Amino acid sequence: MKSLLFIGGLGGMELVIIAFIVLLLFGGKKLPELMKGLGKGIREFNNAKASIESEVKESLKDADDK
């Protein structure tokens, strides 16, 4: 759990309280839609990151070949 820096200082009870507050704010019906959007955003971020990494590796390879 140390890899998740933003929740490193939170314990179990704090996470339960945060989850309860989110449930109260968004409601049970809106929560799955919210999580779907969050997952889509994370997936797009990872795809963009992978694309940039491949472009950097390709440009480094081209620079080494010259």
N, C-alpha and C positions, 0 to 999 in steps of 0.2 A: 504494500500500500504506500510505500515511500515514493514510488514513481508518480503518484498523483499529488503533486506539490500543493495544489489549491485546497485539498482537504487533509493535509498532513497533520494539522493541529486539532482536528475535530474527532470527537469520540462517538460512540454509538448513539448515546442519548441526543447529542446535538444533531446528528443526521436524521434521527426520527423526528425531532422538532421541525427541522427544515422541510422534511417530506410532508409533514402535517400542514405546515403553512402553505406550501405549494398546492397541496390538495384543496385547501380552503380557498385560495386565491383563484385557481383555475377550474375547480370542480372536477368531478369524476368523469364527466362526458368529454371534457375538453382536454384532459390529460393525455390520452392516447394520441390525439392529433398533435399535441405539443411535442411529445417524444418522437413521433414520426418525423416532424420537421427538424428536430435536433439531430436525429440520426442521418437525415438527408444532408444537413449542413456539414456534419463531421465527415461523411463519405465524400462530399465535394472537396472539402479541405484536403483530405488524404490523397485524392486523385490529383489535385493541383500540386501538392507537395511532391508526389512521385514524378509528375511531369517535369517539374523544375529540376529535380535531382537527376533525371535521365538526360536533360539538356546540358546540365553542368558537366556530367560525366562524359558526354559525347564531345563537348567542346574541349575538355581537358585531353581526351584521347586524340582529337584532331591536332591540338597544339603539340602534343608529344610526337606525333607522326611527322611534323614539319621540321 
